[in-house]
């Protein structure tokens, strides 16, 4: 009986030591320096985020019946902003960009149909993203004025 008790104590001591060694190895491997590459938005992605935020504000003004001001000239950067992948700037994009800017300008020039023009602008975003990068479509759809 004493031998059995001694054997259990010895086994548990070794088991605890092995567990501690595993823990130390894990901690050591976790403490290694890791390089993290920060993702930076391309000029185009950043511009689209700015246009989205601006359009959220315009949507709110339209819904409240407030004035919306003048066409935001920074939207014209859509023609020159650099893409993450330069091959995305192609005739399809250029055509959709022109349609988007035309739709946006109508929002500011025809106050009688501002809601309709705003929603048409949202549609131009969606049709472009359907052909290029579909990821933001659910977000873009939130711009619609019902």
Secondary structure, DSSP 8 states (H G I E B T S, - for coil): -HHHHHHHHHHHHHHHHHHHHHHHHHHHHHTS----------HHHHHHHHHHHHHHHHHHHHHHT----S--GGGGGGGT---SSGGG-SHHHHHHHHHHHHHHHHHHH-GGGHHHHHHHHHHHHHHHHHHS-GGGHHHHHTT---
